[in-house]
Amino acid sequence: MRVDTDDFARPRGCGKNHLVEVEKILIEPGAVNALEEAMSEGFLKEYISPLLICDTNTCKATEELMEDIYDRCQVLVLDADDLKADRHAVEIVENYMDEDIDLILAVGAGTIHDISRYVASQYKIPFVSVPTAASGDGFVSTTAVMTFNGIEEEVPAAVPVALYADTDIFAKAPTGLNAAGAAELSDEKISLSLIEEGNPEACEKLMYALIKSGFSGQAEGE
């Protein structure tokens, strides 16, 4: 499903509709192939030093399907055990990333995205969202949920320039992750049983609804 970002135009305080900052949203099987094409020949080709951030679990789930993308990126694999979006994780990224990094790819779920969007914001470089589970509505968030000095807080962060949600990846996520996403959307007509079965169509519907919810949350917070 190639999503028209005009679908997510939202009113601001001035009463007018403003388009979202995300240039491209793709939710379909093989979406990562479109990402590789965008990096090779499309609107992302200008970025020549990308950093891919994932964890040990999401690396295992994606490295085969995203082999060409992994090959063209500097890759940082964070330990999934007890991984938190905190100062320690940020320091790991900062110590690992080359000085010429000009694009970040967040390949994971909520924690990987919070770390990636925070670093992208701090260094004023764009990032691309590659969700590996339909686990929440924060993929397009304007804030990151970070833990600093033991206190969890929402801090301003970067919005992705693009989101590529590959059904072949996120529909196969651990059942509990996608079920958690479905639980956030109690008003949506989404079958939990189909989500738990990894039904591709149901999972795509869930991902779309979560992204829509994320944009709606931004509008309410402005």
Disulfide bonds with the S-S distance in Angstrom:
none
